[in-house]
Amino acid sequence: VMSYDLNSIRLNDVIDQAVAVLDVAVIGSVVNAIGCDVVATQEDFDIRWEDYPIGVDVPEFHEIFVSSMTNYANVTAEVDPESIGGIVDSILGTEPEVIERHQTLAGGDGLGIYSKYAIYNTYRQKWEKSDHRLDNGTPLLYDTGFVVTSIEIADGYFVDIYNVSTDEHESSVEARQAQLEQLAAFMKKYSKYNEDFGTYDHAVIVLGNFYAPLCQEDTVYADNGMIKLLVEGADLNDAWAVSTIEAIEEDSDTYDAYYDYAMTTELTVEQAYGHYDSVERVLYADGNGIDLSLANFTYADFIGSLSEIDLTSGALSDHKAAIAQIRFEIVEKTFDYGNEDTDKNVDTDETWLVRFLNSIAN
């Protein structure tokens, strides 16, 4: 799997916008050639240039990118307003409804999931709290948030794929903390997390730009930060940490190990970025019938140059791509989806008739 921010929002001038278009075109070709099974993109905006402030008529970022992704037959689409509700409302109860995008500029949320596996039930949610800081390199002209879709990796076996984009501004700590809380709460309900056993009904892989490098202490280490809410609080494994920090194993306590590693690893600022201070993350957890384990993880810089139009060279984005090789093993399911075992009600005070009706309902 890969998580990559295309860095398509640049506000300096028209030339910078044109360079961004060229970079996105090259990125699409590079990502397509690497051939990961699932690619999650941020700042993959479906920009309508007639609505954009700079007033120039250039091709749309998303169209350019998706046209290069020829190896991916399954791509998430924007939510149809007529499909909102239903299943999601029944799962989330009083949680905020899933909303359609294009609330601000006509660019969507910039979140795409490209999959070689079949995908089902794509839902998007914007953040309840966001700073909307306008600054070069931040996508907060737009309503960002997260998108979730389910991929079927074997007949009847599903993984919920999340793609996340939090507020990127350095001063947006409180907003990011609120966003991580919202994500954790949604994920636990949507992917059906069992608090008692720390397990999910579906396996889960969470990709995206968390803006949670280890130097952002309040985003990472606070009680409402990434480790407490997602790694420990939602029993997710951080692929980077599992591959890098010797003290961290899959499904282990991790809080002190993160901090100790950051404090004892001597790196310059330049070396740290893309090592332990990158913003892209890959988090994962087993599910009913699917065991996930990390085989390899890397942060990759995509370098490109267009010799004929020498406007761009060097790194194609201000982000490194997070690439994780995750093994999956199909194991015996605890239960079949939608068919709960009626024996689970044996120790309750329910009558045989209630148990019988519940079994039918399940």
Salt bridges, closest charged atoms under 4 A:
ASP5 OD2 - HIS319 NE2 3.54
ASP16 OD1 - ARG10 NH1 3.94
ASP23 OD2 - ARG10 NH2 3.18
ASP44 OD1 - HIS62 ND1 2.97
ASP46 OD2 - ARG48 NH1 2.83
GLU78 OE1 - ARG124 NE 3.85
GLU95 OE2 - LYS189 NZ 3.68
ASP109 OD2 - ARG101 NE 3.16
ASP109 OD1 - ARG124 NH1 2.89
ASP131 OD2 - ARG133 NE 3.45
ASP135 OD2 - HIS169 NE2 3.52
ASP143 OD2 - LYS126 NZ 3.68
ASP143 OD1 - HIS132 NE2 3.64
ASP160 OD1 - HIS202 ND1 3.04
GLU168 OE1 - HIS319 NE2 3.64
GLU174 OE1 - LYS129 NZ 3.76
GLU195 OE2 - LYS188 NZ 3.40
GLU232 OE1 - LYS228 NZ 3.83
ASP238 OD2 - ARG281 NH1 2.88
GLU280 OE2 - HIS319 ND1 3.13
ASP301 OD2 - LYS320 NZ 3.03
ASP318 OD1 - HIS319 NE2 3.49
GLU340 OE1 - LYS344 NZ 3.41
